[in-house]
Amino acid sequence: MSYARYKACIDACLRCVAVCTDCASQCIRHEGGHHHLARCIQTDLDCAAICETAAKLMSSGSEFARELCKLCAKICRACAEECEKHIEMSHCRDCAVVCSECADLCEKMS
């Protein structure tokens, strides 16, 4: 894999890292108790972690990048589905969109 060939997916993963991290932070600060947002926060954190790693592996041309992109797509989809349950909050709505886009590109890489 070369950086130039997979730049769109790398960029999508890095965008997902930022949006998922923001979503988790905003869910933590959400008024009225956090227990109903626990799964959202956890999937945001998982998604941010896998996306960061996928971007690094694609950027370095790792032989494991394709395999990781497959897992990244799966986690991005799970995060999007969870955030869609909370679309009344704009950060969750935005996160669902970005995660779905990232999943699409990661699936193409794998």
Secondary structure, DSSP 8 states (H G I E B T S, - for coil): --TTTTHHHHHHHHHHHHHHHHHHHHHHH-SS-SGGGHHHHHHHHHHHHHHHHHHHHHHHT-TTHHHHHHHHHHHHHHHHHHHHTTTTSHHHHHHHHHHHHHHHHHHHH-
